[in-house]
Amino acid sequence: MRTIRRLIYREVLGAVVFVAVGFLALFFFFDFVDELPNVGRGASHYGLTQALAYVTLMIPSHLYELFPIAVLIGTIFVMARLAQSSEYTILRTSGLGPWRALRTLLALGLMFALLTFATGDYLAPVADRTGQLLKARLEGLISIGQTGAWLKEKQVQYTYNANVKAITPDGGMRGVRIFESDLRGFLVSITQAPTAQFEDGAWLLKDAERTEFPARGTSVARVDHVKLPSMRWPTGISPEMVSVALLNPDRMGTIDLFQYIRHLEANGQTSQRYEIEFWRKVFYPLSCMVMVVLALPFAYLHFRTGGITGYVFGGVLIGISFFMLNNVFGYIGNLQNWRPWLTAAAPGLIYSMLSLGAFGWLVLRR
């Protein structure tokens, strides 16, 4: 059986690598074409070499997203080819029963799942952050549009809502606004600063403008407006939290997501979107095991002539449908306030039932 396992592992690994490289080359071309309009724009030093480097740093994120599809297509190709050449029939007569074949593919799927988890949790976030910093050095900042990132912190007597437009490559912040309100929710002050830096347990705001409003219930109608060359704001919002808020949740690591969710819950903010993405990070690598089980029935198809192009195309459609369903459930779960773990696990559960149903009908009954 060791020889049989080695044969299946070698064939499936080769096919999965081939499919993954093909997909990555296609996405690399699309990303590079998309970056060409930014090359040499204005006074930027963003040249062709930097564009190639930035697109290359996007490859780990694409690999994480495409790996289950590559596993499905590669495994279907190998199983269908073995069935077409009658090699799988020989393997069955050599003692490779359905359950042993299932265990063999599940072990291979577990290896793919661990590789997917490592790529999405360690390699992709680092590469994505490096790519954003590369652009920041050339364009000057990292931003998420016109609104920036919003962060909230509750302290002893006041609640603070901080808005950061962008962060700079040296770790500074641009366009900082801090809204201070009391326990009743009334606005106490607004502090604005064009730039700010992180200090130990505080933000150092430079050229700050502070507007203080009178407390409700008092007869004072004056609004105080002061300008300060520097102002220190004690806070527990760390540079990592600001960076996390400026990144898309699907580009964050599992631990970073978990810590950010705890910060949001501690400050009374909704964390539904980040909880769904956290559980997707947990369940998405396991979809590789679902894909290899879904590909197993293709080895029991009885045909001797004709190509296997149709079956590979069917695998492509199944993989695309899984990817789309995974995204659709994330959006619907966020809108309908479904349980995050169920929202993230639903696509995998649906395709697991389909794969086990196909396995039971085509393999065991026939």
C-alpha positions in Angstrom: 0.0 0.0 0.0 2.9 2.3 0.5 3.7 2.1 -3.2 0.1 2.9 -4.1 0.0 5.9 -1.7 3.3 7.2 -3.1 1.9 6.9 -6.7 -1.3 8.8 -5.9 0.5 11.4 -3.8 3.1 12.0 -6.5 0.5 12.3 -9.3 -1.9 14.6 -7.3 0.9 16.8 -6.1 2.2 17.3 -9.6 -1.2 18.1 -11.0 -2.1 20.5 -8.2 1.2 22.4 -8.5 0.7 22.6 -12.3 -2.9 24.0 -11.9 -1.8 26.4 -9.2 1.1 27.8 -11.2 -1.2 28.2 -14.2 -3.8 30.2 -12.2 -1.1 32.3 -10.5 0.5 33.2 -13.9 -2.9 34.3 -15.1 -3.6 36.4 -12.1 -0.1 37.8 -12.2 -0.7 39.0 -15.8 -4.1 40.6 -14.9 -2.6 42.3 -11.8 0.4 43.6 -13.8 -1.9 45.0 -16.5 -4.0 46.7 -13.8 -0.9 48.3 -12.4 0.5 49.7 -15.6 -1.6 52.9 -15.5 0.1 53.8 -12.2 3.6 53.5 -13.5 5.4 56.8 -13.8 2.3 58.8 -12.8 3.1 62.4 -11.7 6.2 62.8 -9.6 6.0 59.2 -8.3 9.0 56.9 -8.5 6.7 54.0 -9.1 8.4 52.4 -12.0 8.1 49.1 -13.9 10.4 47.3 -11.5 8.4 48.4 -8.5 5.1 47.4 -10.2 6.5 43.9 -10.9 7.7 43.7 -7.2 4.2 44.8 -6.0 2.4 42.3 -8.2 4.8 39.5 -7.1 3.9 40.3 -3.5 0.3 39.7 -4.3 0.9 36.1 -5.3 0.6 34.6 -1.8 -2.9 36.1 -1.3 -4.0 34.7 -4.7 -2.5 31.3 -3.8 -4.5 31.2 -0.5 -7.7 32.0 -2.4 -7.1 29.6 -5.3 -5.5 26.7 -3.5 -8.8 24.7 -2.8 -9.8 25.2 -6.5 -6.4 24.0 -7.6 -6.6 21.0 -5.3 -10.1 20.1 -6.7 -9.1 20.4 -10.4 -5.7 18.7 -10.0 -7.3 15.8 -8.0 -10.1 15.4 -10.5 -7.6 15.3 -13.4 -5.6 12.6 -11.8 -8.6 10.5 -10.7 -10.2 10.7 -14.2 -6.9 10.0 -15.9 -6.3 6.9 -13.8 -9.9 5.7 -14.5 -9.5 6.4 -18.3 -6.3 4.4 -18.5 -7.7 1.6 -16.3 -4.9 2.1 -13.8 -7.3 2.7 -11.1 -9.0 -0.6 -11.8 -5.6 -2.3 -11.3 -5.2 -0.4 -8.1 -8.6 -1.6 -6.9 -7.6 -5.2 -7.6 -4.4 -4.6 -5.7 -6.4 -3.9 -2.5 -7.2 -0.2 -2.8 -10.8 -0.3 -1.6 -13.2 2.7 -1.4 -12.6 3.5 2.3 -8.8 3.1 2.0 -8.8 5.4 -1.0 -10.9 7.9 1.0 -8.4 7.8 3.9 -5.5 8.2 1.5 -7.0 11.3 -0.1 -8.1 12.7 3.2 -4.5 12.5 4.5 -3.4 14.3 1.3 -6.2 16.9 1.8 -5.0 17.5 5.4 -1.5 18.3 4.1 -3.0 20.7 1.6 -5.1 22.2 4.4 -2.1 22.9 6.6 -0.3 24.4 3.6 -3.3 26.7 2.9 -3.5 27.7 6.6 0.2 28.6 6.7 -0.1 30.6 3.5 -3.1 32.5 4.6 -2.1 33.1 8.1 1.6 33.9 7.8 2.9 34.3 4.2 0.0 36.3 2.7 -0.4 38.9 5.5 3.4 39.6 5.5 3.5 39.8 1.7 0.5 42.0 1.5 1.8 44.4 4.2 5.2 44.5 2.5 3.5 45.4 -0.8 1.5 48.2 0.8 4.6 49.6 2.4 6.4 49.4 -1.0 3.6 51.6 -2.5 3.7 53.8 0.6 7.3 54.7 0.1 6.6 55.8 -3.4 3.2 57.4 -3.0 3.7 58.7 0.6 1.0 56.9 2.6 -1.3 54.0 3.1 -5.0 54.8 3.1 -8.4 53.1 2.7 -10.1 55.9 0.9 -11.8 59.1 1.9 -13.0 58.0 5.4 -9.9 56.4 6.7 -10.0 54.1 9.7 -12.2 54.5 12.8 -11.2 53.3 16.2 -13.0 53.5 19.5 -11.8 53.4 23.1 -13.6 53.7 26.4 -11.7 55.2 29.3 -12.8 55.9 32.8 -14.9 59.0 32.3 -14.9 59.5 28.5 -15.3 57.7 25.2 -13.0 58.5 22.4 -13.6 57.9 18.6 -10.4 58.3 16.7 -10.2 58.7 12.9 -7.0 58.2 11.0 -6.9 59.0 7.3 -3.6 57.2 6.5 -0.4 55.8 7.9 3.1 56.6 6.6 5.9 54.1 6.0 7.8 55.4 9.1 4.9 54.4 11.3 3.3 57.9 11.6 -0.3 58.9 11.0 -1.9 61.5 8.8 -5.2 63.3 9.2 -5.9 62.4 12.9 -9.2 63.4 14.5 -10.3 62.5 18.0 -13.9 63.0 19.2 -14.3 63.0 23.0 -17.7 62.4 24.6 -18.8 61.9 28.2 -20.6 59.0 29.7 -24.0 60.4 28.6 -22.8 60.6 25.0 -22.5 64.3 24.8 -19.6 65.7 22.7 -16.9 67.2 25.0 -14.1 68.1 22.5 -12.7 67.6 19.1 -9.0 67.4 18.5 -7.4 67.5 15.0 -3.8 67.1 13.9 -2.3 66.8 10.4 0.4 64.3 11.7 0.9 62.1 14.8 3.4 59.6 16.1 3.1 56.6 18.4 4.7 56.8 21.8 4.7 54.4 24.7 1.0 54.2 25.6 0.1 57.4 23.9 -0.3 59.3 20.6 1.9 62.5 20.1 -0.2 64.9 18.0 1.7 67.6 16.2 0.3 71.1 15.4 -3.0 70.0 17.1 -6.1 72.1 17.1 -8.5 71.4 20.0 -12.1 72.6 20.3 -13.8 72.2 23.7 -17.5 72.4 24.2 -19.3 73.5 27.5 -20.9 70.7 29.5 -24.7 70.3 29.1 -26.8 72.0 31.8 -24.4 74.9 32.3 -25.0 78.5 31.4 -21.6 78.9 29.7 -22.1 79.4 25.9 -18.4 79.8 25.0 -16.6 77.4 22.8 -12.8 77.3 23.5 -10.5 76.8 20.5 -6.8 76.4 21.1 -3.8 75.5 19.0 -1.0 73.4 20.5 2.4 72.6 18.9 2.2 69.1 20.3 -0.3 67.2 22.4 0.0 63.9 24.1 -3.1 61.7 24.1 -2.8 58.6 26.4 -4.5 55.6 24.7 -4.4 51.8 24.5 -4.8 51.9 20.7 -1.5 50.4 19.4 0.1 50.8 16.0 -0.9 47.2 15.2 -4.6 48.1 15.8 -4.4 51.0 13.4 -2.7 48.9 10.8 -5.3 46.2 11.2 -8.1 48.8 10.8 -6.5 50.0 7.6 -6.1 46.5 6.1 -8.9 44.3 4.7 -9.9 41.6 7.2 -9.2 38.9 4.6 -5.6 40.0 4.6 -5.2 39.7 8.3 -3.8 36.8 10.3 -6.0 34.7 12.7 -4.3 36.0 15.8 -4.6 39.6 14.6 -8.2 39.1 13.9 -8.9 37.6 17.3 -7.2 40.5 19.1 -9.0 43.1 17.1 -12.3 41.4 17.7 -11.7 41.5 21.5 -10.8 45.2 21.2 -14.0 45.9 19.3 -16.1 44.0 21.8 -14.4 45.7 24.8 -15.4 49.1 23.4 -19.0 48.2 22.5 -18.4 48.1 18.7 -19.9 45.6 16.3 -17.5 42.9 15.3 -19.8 40.7 13.0 -17.7 41.3 9.9 -14.4 40.4 11.6 -15.9 37.4 13.4 -17.1 36.0 10.1 -13.7 36.5 8.6 -12.1 34.9 11.6 -14.2 31.7 11.3 -13.6 31.7 7.6 -9.9 31.7 8.3 -10.5 28.6 10.5 -12.7 26.7 8.1 -11.4 27.7 4.7 -8.2 25.5 4.8 -10.4 22.5 5.6 -12.2 22.9 2.3 -9.1 21.3 0.7 -10.2 18.0 2.4 -13.7 18.5 1.0 -12.3 19.0 -2.5 -10.3 15.8 -2.5 -13.3 13.8 -1.3 -15.4 15.5 -4.0 -12.9 14.4 -6.6 -12.7 10.7 -5.5 -15.9 9.6 -7.4 -14.3 10.6 -10.7 -12.0 7.6 -10.3 -15.0 5.3 -10.4 -16.4 6.6 -13.7 -16.3 3.8 -16.4 -15.0 5.1 -19.7 -12.3 3.9 -22.0 -12.4 6.4 -24.9 -12.6 10.1 -25.1 -10.8 12.9 -23.3 -11.2 14.1 -19.8 -11.6 17.7 -20.7 -15.3 17.7 -19.8 -14.6 16.4 -16.3 -11.8 18.9 -15.7 -14.2 21.7 -16.9 -16.8 20.4 -14.4 -14.2 20.6 -11.7 -13.5 24.2 -12.6 -17.2 25.0 -12.4 -17.5 23.3 -9.0 -14.5 25.2 -7.7 -15.8 28.5 -8.9 -19.2 27.8 -7.4 -17.6 27.0 -4.1 -15.6 30.3 -4.2 -18.7 32.3 -5.1 -20.9 30.6 -2.4 -18.2 31.2 0.2 -18.3 35.0 -0.6 -22.1 35.2 -0.9 -22.6 33.5 2.5 -20.1 36.0 4.1 -22.1 39.0 2.8 -25.5 37.5 3.6 -24.4 36.5 7.1 -23.1 40.0 7.8 -26.4 41.6 6.6 -28.7 39.1 8.3 -26.6 38.9 11.5 -26.2 35.1 11.3 -23.9 33.3 13.7 -20.4 33.9 12.4 -19.2 30.3 12.8 -22.2 28.9 11.0 -21.9 31.5 8.2 -18.3 30.5 7.6 -18.8 26.8 7.9 -22.0 26.6 5.8 -20.3 26.4 2.3 -17.9 23.7 3.5 -20.8 21.7 5.1 -22.9 21.9 1.9 -20.1 20.7 -0.3 -19.1 18.0 2.2 -22.7 16.6 2.0 -22.5 16.8 -1.8 -19.1 15.0 -1.9 -20.2 12.3 0.6 -23.5 11.8 -1.3 -21.6 11.4 -4.6 -19.2 9.1 -2.9 -21.9 6.9 -1.4 -24.0 6.8 -4.6 -21.3 6.3 -7.2 -18.6 4.4 -5.2 -20.4 2.3 -2.6 -23.8 1.6 -4.3 -22.5 1.2 -7.9 
